[in-house]
Amino acid sequence: MCTHTPKCPTATSSDAEAAQVVAAHPEQGWSLLCNAVVIFEDTGELLPDGRVVAPHRPLAAV
């Protein structure tokens, strides 16, 4: 799916969120990456195979 150079990381890579944004919908809180991962503003993700990655925001420093 990726036509960028260098190629974007795959959806299963540990750095999948580094892929290029191909559709951004900040008003709805999500973006589609070129590796078919949907990322949400709460840092959750929807992978192309339907698996969900729970939000993983860093804990606030106390």
C-alpha positions as CSV (number, residue, x, y, z in Angstrom):
1,M,0.0,0.0,0.0
2,C,2.9,2.4,0.8
3,T,4.4,4.3,-2.1
4,H,6.6,6.5,0.0
5,T,10.4,6.4,-0.1
6,P,11.6,5.1,2.3
7,K,8.8,2.7,2.8
8,C,6.6,3.3,5.9
9,P,6.6,0.7,8.7
10,T,4.0,-2.1,8.4
11,A,1.0,-2.2,10.6
12,T,2.6,-4.9,12.8
13,S,5.9,-3.0,13.3
14,S,6.7,-1.6,16.7
15,D,7.0,1.9,15.0
16,A,3.7,1.6,13.0
17,E,2.6,5.0,14.1
18,A,5.5,6.5,12.1
19,A,3.7,5.9,8.8
20,Q,2.5,8.8,6.7
21,V,-1.0,10.1,7.3
22,V,-3.1,9.7,4.2
23,A,-6.4,11.0,5.6
24,A,-6.7,13.2,8.6
25,H,-10.0,13.9,10.4
26,P,-9.0,16.0,13.5
27,E,-12.6,17.1,13.9
28,Q,-13.5,13.5,14.5
29,G,-10.3,12.6,16.4
30,W,-8.8,10.1,14.0
31,S,-6.3,9.7,11.1
32,L,-5.6,6.9,8.6
33,L,-2.0,6.0,8.0
34,C,-0.7,4.6,4.8
35,N,-0.1,1.2,6.5
36,A,-3.9,1.0,7.0
37,V,-3.7,1.7,10.7
38,V,-6.3,4.1,12.1
39,I,-5.0,6.2,15.0
40,F,-7.1,8.1,17.4
41,E,-6.4,11.2,19.3
42,D,-6.5,9.3,22.6
43,T,-3.6,7.2,21.2
44,G,-5.7,4.2,20.6
45,E,-5.4,2.3,17.3
46,L,-7.4,0.1,15.0
47,L,-5.2,-2.3,13.1
48,P,-6.1,-3.5,9.5
49,D,-7.0,-7.0,10.8
50,G,-9.6,-5.5,13.2
51,R,-7.5,-5.8,16.4
52,V,-7.7,-2.9,18.8
53,V,-4.8,-1.3,20.5
54,A,-5.9,0.4,23.8
55,P,-4.9,4.0,24.3
56,H,-1.3,4.2,25.6
57,R,-0.9,7.8,26.8
58,P,2.1,8.3,29.0
59,L,1.2,8.7,32.7
60,A,1.3,12.3,33.9
61,A,4.2,13.2,36.1
62,V,3.2,13.8,39.7
